[in-house]
Amino acid sequence: MKTKIDPDELFQRYKEWTLLGPHKFRTVILLAQKAIDDTSCSTVAEIGVFNGGVTFALAEIALTVHAYDTFEGMVNVNEEVDGTKLPDGRFKTKQTALQELRLHSGIQVFKGTFPETAADTKYSFVHLDIDTYHGIKESLLYLKDHMMPGGIIVVDDYTFKNTPGCTKAVDELSGTLLPPHIKAGCQALFFF
Ligand SMILES: C[S@@+](CC[C@H](N)C(=O)[O-])C[C@H]1O[C@@H](n2cnc3c(N)ncnc32)[C@H](O)[C@@H]1O
């Protein structure tokens, strides 16, 4: 078990390294902490890491963080479902950030397209932040069998106008192959 740290303090520490604002960031940290406590499983993941702010913060509260990203930016964007705001290559990770992620003893880096890169393990908590219809749908279909009972997935950008594919993927799976989601601002929460 790691000591609890105030989410707002973590935000101040890592805000230069994340696209998330303070409210979404706090939700992620509080729910990750709850899922770790409820499941007694301290293995968590971020899928869609970019420069790593959320991943570094998760590593302060979890023993093991799996960091999944192409680290080359967006891939397989389909303008018909994802709109025009997410060109391939957007959000390419800074080299310095990738080096820091690789050097961190609590973080395991998986470079490539999720879920092809997925480690065969179960998670208490996942932050899923990859924006595209195809990526989010495939990821959720994979994750539904890789969550601990009591685990939580937070999907970023649900109902955000620039990521219509994210909303479509969540709506198609919610309450059918996945438990019904809870909408919290522009985040979708799945409780297992
Ligand atoms: C919006 S950014 C993530 C922001 C990050 N969570 C933060 O806190 O700033 C989206 C990321 O998803 C990654 N990505 C997109 N599709 C992916 C996929 N199928 N597998 C792995 N990474 C993917 C991109 O490379 C990009 O870094």
PDBQT file of the ligand as one rigid body, heavy atoms in Angstrom, charges set to zero:
ROOT
HETATM    1  C1  LIG A 201      -5.470  12.931 -25.696  1.00  0.00    +0.000 C 
HETATM    2  S1  LIG A 201      -3.957  12.104 -25.679  1.00  0.00    +0.000 S 
HETATM    3  C2  LIG A 201      -3.849  11.472 -24.020  1.00  0.00    +0.000 C 
HETATM    4  C3  LIG A 201      -3.735  12.557 -22.973  1.00  0.00    +0.000 C 
HETATM    5  C4  LIG A 201      -3.186  12.099 -21.646  1.00  0.00    +0.000 C 
HETATM    6  N1  LIG A 201      -4.000  11.089 -21.005  1.00  0.00    +0.000 N 
HETATM    7  C5  LIG A 201      -2.973  13.273 -20.709  1.00  0.00    +0.000 C 
HETATM    8  O1  LIG A 201      -3.255  13.138 -19.510  1.00  0.00    +0.000 OA
HETATM    9  O2  LIG A 201      -2.500  14.318 -21.177  1.00  0.00    +0.000 OA
HETATM   10  C6  LIG A 201      -4.329  10.663 -26.608  1.00  0.00    +0.000 C 
HETATM   11  C7  LIG A 201      -3.181   9.672 -26.673  1.00  0.00    +0.000 C 
HETATM   12  O3  LIG A 201      -3.674   8.430 -27.167  1.00  0.00    +0.000 OA
HETATM   13  C8  LIG A 201      -2.658   7.798 -27.924  1.00  0.00    +0.000 C 
HETATM   14  N2  LIG A 201      -3.332   6.758 -28.729  1.00  0.00    +0.000 N 
HETATM   15  C9  LIG A 201      -4.325   6.929 -29.638  1.00  0.00    +0.000 A 
HETATM   16  N3  LIG A 201      -4.779   5.739 -30.070  1.00  0.00    +0.000 NA
HETATM   17  C10 LIG A 201      -4.069   4.782 -29.402  1.00  0.00    +0.000 A 
HETATM   18  C11 LIG A 201      -4.092   3.353 -29.385  1.00  0.00    +0.000 A 
HETATM   19  N4  LIG A 201      -4.972   2.611 -30.102  1.00  0.00    +0.000 N 
HETATM   20  N5  LIG A 201      -3.206   2.702 -28.594  1.00  0.00    +0.000 NA
HETATM   21  C12 LIG A 201      -2.330   3.395 -27.836  1.00  0.00    +0.000 A 
HETATM   22  N6  LIG A 201      -2.280   4.734 -27.799  1.00  0.00    +0.000 NA
HETATM   23  C13 LIG A 201      -3.142   5.434 -28.573  1.00  0.00    +0.000 A 
HETATM   24  C14 LIG A 201      -1.993   8.955 -28.663  1.00  0.00    +0.000 C 
HETATM   25  O4  LIG A 201      -0.683   8.634 -29.048  1.00  0.00    +0.000 OA
HETATM   26  C15 LIG A 201      -2.044  10.080 -27.600  1.00  0.00    +0.000 C 
HETATM   27  O5  LIG A 201      -0.854  10.140 -26.855  1.00  0.00    +0.000 OA
ENDROOT
TORSDOF 0
